[in-house]
Amino acid sequence: MEKIYEINYPSLTSAEKKDFMYRMEELAQEAFAPYSFDVQINAEILIFTRWWNSYRIMAPEEPTPEILDIAMQKLWDFREGKLSEEAITQFGNRLYAASIEIMTGDSSLLEEEDACKEFYAKYFWNWMTFYNSCLDYITTIFCEIIEREVTWQGITGMLDGEIIDLKIGFFEDCVADSSVWSEERELAIYNTKTCCEVVALLQKDMRAAVAQKPMSQLRPLYQNEFLFPPEECVKITADWS
């Protein structure tokens, strides 16, 4: 059976593409089951780095949240052995407490520690909701590191609910209207050139992790890896002004 990163997605039928998308979490878990936690978490970091490189330039008139850049640097530092388990856990717990407040309004975790309140005050005082999904899913990666269990829920959740449903329409006129969901629109998205390219890049990142090259070698390369071409990213926020 072909692994998720080996499947020729563009050659699939519409029904098969839908099945691929709906079962992505399961397919990822099956494909990476033989591999160590290190390989699995590296795959998620490679994938999210590519996505964040594009997201951080989508709104050029607005400041990118410093905390998300810091979080990405922490992930890479940790995987390169420059950051201890204790340090990544401390940062991850504070990020989690802040994200819960942002997403739900529940500040109880922040109240448990003065350092958490200071962390929130320093990095979230001017938070933009445009970046909520990125915050949610990068926090998931930190939680997986702390718990040493990769679920793929963050990656598959952002791919399905954020990138495919909300972003591809900016590049494909045939599915531009995201206000009303329909199976017809869903299948149309899965068959677009942009969706095929998004899946191909995700598979490329998975293969890079499986090849087990040192993260120190991949880090400089992934500073210039994007989900969407940089010149195209601004289309997503072009109508904000």
C-alpha positions in Angstrom: 0.0 0.0 0.0 1.3 3.4 -1.0 2.2 5.8 1.9 0.7 9.2 2.0 3.8 10.8 0.7 4.0 8.4 -2.3 0.4 8.8 -3.6 0.1 10.5 -6.9 -2.7 12.9 -5.8 -3.4 14.6 -9.2 -4.1 11.2 -10.8 -6.8 10.3 -8.3 -10.5 10.5 -9.1 -12.6 13.1 -7.4 -14.0 10.5 -5.0 -10.4 9.3 -4.3 -9.2 12.9 -3.7 -12.1 13.4 -1.2 -11.1 10.2 0.6 -7.5 11.2 0.7 -8.4 14.5 2.3 -10.9 13.0 4.8 -8.5 10.3 5.8 -5.3 12.4 5.8 -4.8 12.2 9.6 -5.2 8.4 9.5 -2.9 8.1 6.4 -0.2 10.2 8.0 -0.3 8.1 11.2 -0.1 4.9 9.3 2.8 6.1 7.1 4.8 7.4 10.0 4.1 4.6 12.5 7.4 2.8 11.7 9.3 6.0 12.4 10.5 7.5 15.6 8.9 10.5 17.4 11.8 12.6 16.2 11.1 11.9 12.5 7.4 12.6 13.0 7.8 15.9 14.8 10.4 17.0 12.3 7.9 16.4 9.5 5.3 18.6 11.2 7.9 21.3 11.8 9.0 21.2 8.1 5.4 21.4 6.9 4.4 24.2 9.3 7.6 26.2 8.5 6.6 26.3 4.8 3.1 27.4 5.7 4.3 30.1 8.2 6.7 31.5 5.6 3.7 32.2 3.4 1.3 33.3 6.1 3.7 35.8 7.6 3.8 37.8 4.3 0.1 37.7 3.6 -0.6 41.0 5.4 2.3 43.2 4.6 0.6 46.3 6.0 0.2 44.7 9.4 2.9 43.6 11.8 3.5 39.9 12.0 3.1 38.7 15.6 6.5 38.5 17.1 5.5 35.5 19.2 4.9 33.3 16.2 8.3 34.0 14.8 9.8 33.3 18.2 7.9 30.1 18.5 9.2 28.9 15.1 12.7 29.7 16.1 12.2 27.7 19.4 11.0 24.7 17.5 14.0 24.7 15.2 16.5 25.4 18.1 15.0 22.4 20.0 15.3 20.1 17.1 18.9 21.1 16.5 19.7 20.4 20.2 20.2 24.1 21.1 17.2 24.2 23.5 16.6 21.8 26.4 13.5 19.7 27.1 12.9 21.9 30.2 13.1 25.1 28.2 10.8 24.0 25.3 8.3 22.7 27.9 8.3 26.0 29.8 7.8 28.0 26.6 5.2 25.6 25.3 3.1 25.7 28.5 3.1 29.5 28.5 2.2 29.5 24.8 -0.7 27.1 25.5 -2.0 29.2 28.4 -2.0 32.3 26.2 -3.6 30.5 23.2 -6.4 29.2 25.4 -7.2 32.8 26.5 -7.1 34.0 22.9 -9.3 31.2 21.6 -11.8 30.8 24.4 -11.4 33.8 26.8 -10.5 31.4 29.6 -7.6 33.0 31.5 -7.4 30.5 34.3 -4.1 29.0 33.1 -2.6 32.5 32.9 -3.6 33.1 36.5 -1.7 30.1 37.7 1.7 31.7 37.2 3.0 35.3 37.2 5.4 34.4 34.4 2.4 33.3 32.2 0.7 36.7 32.7 3.9 38.5 31.9 4.3 36.4 28.8 0.8 37.2 27.6 1.2 40.9 28.4 4.4 41.0 26.4 3.4 39.2 23.3 -0.4 39.3 23.0 -1.3 42.8 23.8 -2.0 43.7 20.2 -3.0 40.3 18.9 -4.6 40.0 15.4 -7.3 37.4 15.0 -6.1 36.8 11.4 -3.3 34.6 13.0 -5.6 32.6 15.3 -5.3 29.4 13.2 -1.5 29.7 13.1 -1.4 30.2 16.9 -3.7 27.2 17.4 -1.8 24.8 15.3 1.7 25.8 16.3 0.6 25.4 19.9 -0.5 21.9 19.0 3.0 21.1 17.9 4.4 22.3 21.2 1.9 20.2 23.1 2.9 17.1 21.0 6.5 17.7 21.9 5.7 18.0 25.6 3.6 14.9 25.5 5.9 13.1 23.0 3.0 12.0 20.8 2.4 13.2 17.3 -1.3 13.1 16.4 -1.2 15.1 13.1 -4.4 16.9 14.2 -2.8 20.3 13.9 -1.5 19.8 10.4 -4.6 18.2 9.0 -6.9 20.6 10.8 -5.1 23.7 9.4 -4.9 22.1 5.9 -8.6 21.3 5.8 -10.2 24.2 7.7 -7.8 27.0 6.9 -5.8 26.5 3.7 -8.1 24.4 1.5 -11.4 25.9 2.6 -10.4 29.5 3.0 -7.2 30.2 1.0 -7.3 28.3 -2.2 -10.3 30.3 -3.4 -8.0 33.4 -3.7 -6.0 31.6 -6.4 -8.8 29.7 -8.1 -11.7 31.7 -9.5 -13.9 28.6 -9.9 -14.1 28.2 -6.1 -13.7 31.8 -4.9 -17.0 31.9 -2.9 -16.4 30.4 0.5 -19.5 31.7 2.1 -21.6 28.6 1.4 -20.4 25.1 1.7 -21.4 22.4 -0.8 -20.1 19.1 -1.9 -19.8 20.4 -5.4 -17.5 23.2 -4.2 -15.5 20.9 -2.0 -14.8 18.5 -4.9 -14.0 21.4 -7.2 -11.3 22.6 -4.6 -9.8 19.1 -4.4 -9.4 19.1 -8.1 -7.8 22.5 -8.6 -4.2 22.9 -9.6 -3.5 24.9 -6.5 -4.8 22.1 -4.2 -2.6 19.6 -6.1 0.4 21.8 -5.5 -0.4 22.2 -1.8 -0.6 18.4 -1.4 2.7 17.9 -3.4 4.5 20.3 -1.1 3.2 18.6 2.0 4.4 15.3 0.6 7.8 16.8 -0.2 8.2 17.9 3.4 7.2 14.4 4.7 9.8 12.8 2.4 12.4 15.2 3.6 11.7 14.2 7.2 11.7 10.5 6.3 15.1 11.0 4.7 16.3 12.0 8.1 18.7 14.7 7.1 19.9 16.8 10.1 17.6 19.6 10.9 20.7 21.9 11.0 21.1 21.2 7.2 17.4 21.7 6.5 17.0 24.9 8.5 18.7 27.3 6.0 16.9 25.7 3.1 13.5 26.0 4.7 13.9 29.7 5.2 12.9 30.0 1.5 10.3 27.3 1.2 6.8 28.6 0.7 3.3 27.2 0.4 2.2 29.8 -2.1 4.6 32.0 -4.2 5.5 35.1 -2.2 4.3 37.4 -4.9 0.9 35.7 -4.7 0.4 35.7 -1.0 -0.7 39.4 -0.8 -3.7 38.6 -3.0 -5.3 37.1 0.1 -5.4 40.4 2.0 -5.6 42.7 -1.0 -9.2 43.8 -0.3 -8.5 44.7 3.4 -7.9 48.3 2.6 
